[in-house]
């Protein structure tokens, strides 16, 4: 039987921005070993309104059944509720034609309800900040014992980030208080961090091949990928060699649900720095290498079969 999943995303594909959330949603839909039970949105890569509009557009473009629940989530992090962002005009223009989220529903409550109704059957795949998940755990602590697993794209465990302005990996740095709450919840959780996701990449050649495909979705996806690769080249002018590819962070988190063997994992005890200083969002992990270590609270991906992921990902995406 396919693994039943909720995909929690801060999708911005289609706005000329980050494309890997969109590819993750496409992969979740295309993988015959996954059943997409629900899609929820959260503030992160973009404001939650834009994420919701763009997710609705992509659900329609992919042909995902309208019976699949689609629910808007948290508009700010847990603590920094003063975050305010305006929907860009070119995204606002898509609102009326986009699939609409369920009226009067909120992601945290929908997550709680679905997991409690289907105990032990639902894997929650988190590819944005963990605000919705933390709120769900606050509303109903039993989520920690009744969820089958949390699979989380987030964190960097064996290295550092590239800038003092963002010391923690983006999803964790955006809402470290939520990440800490999730880590302390006792829920079974697998973290797929930058240590492995930076090794799985989409190249300009891949994007060109998709643009040349007969599939309308592949053409759209290839164009979006080309635009994003060009944007990243401008964003990091000091990064050498010149960027001709972008990492597929979020699709890897989706892929390891049905193919856990794509990564190797290590049990660790992990915490998150939530202060306002230069280490905000930094993850501190005990690797269980000394006598009497603290009990582990998660599994962390430590290596990846990049070619195996590439074959899995491209074969399914090109078939859409």
Secondary structure, 3 states (H helix, E strand, C coil): CCEEEEEEECCCCCCCCCCHHHHHHHHHHHCCCEEEEEEEECCCCCCHHHHHHHHHHHHHHHCCCCCCEEECCCCCCCCCCCCCCCCCHHHHCCCCCCCCCCCCCCHHHHHHHHHHHCCCCEEEEECCCCHHHHHHHHHCCCHHHHCCEEEEECCCCCCCCCCHHHCCCHHHHHCHHHHHHHHCCCCCEEEECHHHHCCCEEEHHHHHHHHCCCCHHHHHHHHHHHHHHHHHHHHCCCCCCCCCEEECHHHHHHHHHHCHHHEEEEEEEEEECCCCCCCCCCEEEECCCCCCCCCCCEEEEEEECHHHHHHHHHHHHCCC
